[in-house]
Amino acid sequence: MLIEQEVSGDIEELTTLFKHSPEKAEQAIQRALAKLSRWAERQVLRDMSRRMNVSQKILKELNRIRVRLKKSYGSKERYLTLWIGINEVGAHRLGNPRQTRRGVRVSSHRFWENSFLMQPVNTSRKLIFERKDNWQHRYQQSKRSGRWMWMGLPLEKKTVRIDVEAETSLKKVSPLLVNRFTDLLHQELNYAFNIES
């Protein structure tokens, strides 16, 4: 028994399909990395906003979370850099501060007792201040009005630490990156070879 099957058409189709395979694979890798960077940024924003009881929009406005894709020179290594600025954030930036009798409340989550709102000369909005433990009244000239007046100095601007939340969020996301990149690369290769061509 002899069976013959013509495969020249199939071979030509495979040849044309795989002729451009390095370029298609490179495009798929680039798209997968771009999607991975957006995914990583979303995950960190989501986790930090939960931990800090602040909306993701406010965290994004702080401009503290950045993701960059880098390709090393001379080699084919690629890096995904996830950067979070960990300097303390002014308490007034976490919401709309309101003065109460006992202190200042920002949104519904944070309260600083014995604090007060004041707008310094060089700012466009009111900041939250508290007098330090060693404060005393001093007779000084005001920088804003030029009048001489009694002031309770020194003052301390209220800030919020975000380094612990940032470190915890990065530790939570980092083990998930490889699995997510594998899934995205599989999807992009499927799209490049089966749908796009």
N, C-alpha and C positions, 0 to 999 in steps of 0.2 A: 504494500500500500504506500502510496506516495502523495503527499499533500504539498502543493506549492502555493505560496501567497506572495503577492507583489507588495513590497514594502518601500519602494523608492519614493512614493509620495509622502509616506510617514517620515522617512529619513530626512527628506527635504524640509518638512515642517519642523522637525526637531532641530535641524541645523540652523534654520532661520530663527527659531525660538531661542536657542542657546548662543547664537552669535553675539547678541547684545546682552548676554546675561551679566557680565561684570558691571556694566553701566546700570542695569536695572537693579542689581543687588545693592550697588552703592546708593542709588536713589532711595531704595527701600530702607536702608540703614539710616540715612539722613532723616527721612520722614519719621522713622521709629524713634530716633533720638529726640527730634523736635517734640513729638507727642509725649515722650518720657519726661522731658523737662517741664512741660506744662502740667503734667500729672503730678510730678514731685512738688512743684510750687503749690498746687491746689491742696495736696495732702498736708503739707506743712502749715499752710494758712488755716486749714480746717482744724488741725490739731491744736495749734497755738491759740486760735480764737476760742476753742472750747476750754482750754486750760486757763486762759486769762479772763474769761467772761466778757469778751470784747468782740464786736462784729468783724468779719473778715474784711469788710470795706475799710474800717479804720486801720487795721494792720497793713493793708495794701497802701493806704495813703501815707503811712509812716515810711514807706519805701525801704524797709529793712530786710525784705526777702528778695533775693535775686538768684536766677538760675542762668548759667552760661554753658554753652557747648564749646569745647576747645579741641582742636586737632593738633597734635604735637608735630613739630617740624621734622621732616625727613623720615618719619615713620608713619605707620597707619594707626597708631594709638589715638583713641578719642577719650575725652574726659568730660564728665558731667559735673560741673561745680555748682553746688548749692550753698549759697552764702546767706547768713542771717546776721545782721548787725545786732550786737548785744549790749550796746551802750544803753544806759537808763533812759527811759522815755518820760517826758514831762507829763505829769498827771493830768493836765488840762487837755491833752491830746486824746485821751481815752473816752471821750464823750463830751456832753455839754455840762460844764460845771455850774452848780447852783449853790449860792450862799444860804446857809441855814443858821439858826441861833447857836448851835453847838459847833459848827464847822462848815466844811464844804463837801458836797456830795457830787460825784461824777456818775452819770447814768443812775442805775438803780443798784449797782453792785458795790461801789467803793465809797468809803466815807473817811474823811480825815478830820479828826476832832481838833479843835482849837486852831484850825487853819482859816485863812481868809483869801478872798479874791482881790487882786490888784493888777492894774495894767501899767507896766513900766513904760518909759518913754520910747524905747526902741522896739516895742512889740505891737502887733496889730490886734491882739486879743488879751483877755484877762488870764493871768497865770495864778496858780495856787501857791501860796506862801505860808510859812509858819515861822514864828519867832524861835530862835535857838534858845537853849537852856540858859545861856549866860547873857541874855539880852538886857539892855537898859535904854532908857530914854536919852537921846542926845539932841542937842540944839544944833540943827544943820540947815544949810540952804538947799531948798528943793531944786533938783535938776529940771523939773518940768516947769514950775511957775516962777522960780527965782526967789520965792519968799523964804524967810527964815522960819523954821517951825521945829517943834519937838517930834522926833521920830523914834520908834522902838526898834533899835537895831542890835545885832545883825539878824538878817532874815535868811531863811533857807527855802529854796524852791523845792516843792514836792515832786519827786520822781518815782517811777515804778521800775523795778528790775525785771528784765525779761530773759536774762541769760539762762536761768534754770529751765524755763519753759522751752526755750529754743533748743537747748541741748537734749532735752527729753524728746522733743518732736523729731529732731534729726536722728536720734537713736531708734525711734519707732519706725521711721521711713526707710532708713538705709538697708535693712535686710530685705525689704520688699522690692527694691529697685531692680535687681537682677531678674526676678520672676516676671515683673511687669515688662521689662525690656524684651524678654524672650517672647512673651505673648504678643507684644506690639510688632516685633520683627516678623513673627510668623504671619500675622495679619497683613503686614505690608508686603512681604514676599509673595503671599497668595494673591494680593491685589496686583502686584507688578507682573507676575507671570501668567495669571489666569484671566484677569479682568481687563487690565490696562492694555495688554498686547493684542 
